[in-house]
Structure formats: C-alpha cells, structure tokens
C-alpha cells in the first residue's frame, strides 16, 4: 500500500475535542491518517473556505466536521469541496444537540452532508472507513474484523447474563 487514506477532522471549537477523541482513536484503529483542525465557520469563514477548497490537493480523502449549536461548519466545508463530508452534531447546552443535528442534516439540494448521531464521533470514523474502503481495499478486512469483534463481545455478554439469570 503506497498511500494511506487521510481524513481531515475539523471541529468548530477546541471545546469539541473531548467529543472527537473516540473518532481519532477509531481512525487510528483503521490505520487512517487524521489531520486534526479547529476552524470556525463563523469566526474564520475565509479559512474554512480555503481549507475545504485545498483539501483534495493536500491529499485529504474525506472530511469529518463537528460543530454545535448553529453547526454550520460541515455544510460550509461541503459547499467548497467535492470530497465527502461527514457531520458530527455536538451536544449543546440549550437543546441537547438537537439544534446541531438539525443544522447539519437539513442541507440544501446539491450540498449533501452525511450525518451521524449527536456526539457520534466514533460512528463518523466507521462511516469514513466504509466509504474509503472503495479506494483502499484493506479497510474492508479491518471493518470485517471490527464487526466480528463486536459480535463476539455481544455473545460474551449474552452468556454472562444467562449465567447470572440462572442464579436468581
């Protein structure tokens, strides 16, 4: 494998970092390079536009963008690139992240943003791996291993619960 897949992870504020740690860990699990950035759609709009416009030329394969409240960052980035953009709505203090979710998922025709659950950054990384496996086939095997491990964990929990229930 010559080139590793590369994902840009962009957050609207450094306060979003803790929510995105599971995403970074999951990208590392899948051996996907992660370029982490803080860019605000509202406070640094020119930087956001330039970042999105130049992402492909910088070797970025996909963008994961996380934001809370008005949460325009994923949509703004998607407006300036043809790369896939996955939005992560961040739970906010006012509407528990529903405002963020609706801001990201309600995009106008022609500017799609794939959207995961509120604070669902780990699923953003998994979705990125699923998309990127089309260009990086090794990811298909890593995804299969990941799903097999999840199934094994559920089976182990099932056996444990059955044992506990039999002792009641």
PyMOL commands that set and color helices and strands:
alter all, ss='L'
color gray80, all
select helices_A, chain A and resi 14-29+45-58+73-79+98-105+121-132+138-166
alter helices_A, ss='H'
color red, helices_A
select strands_A, chain A and resi 6-11+33-38+62-68+84-90+114-116
alter strands_A, ss='S'
color yellow, strands_A
deselect
rebuild
show_as cartoon
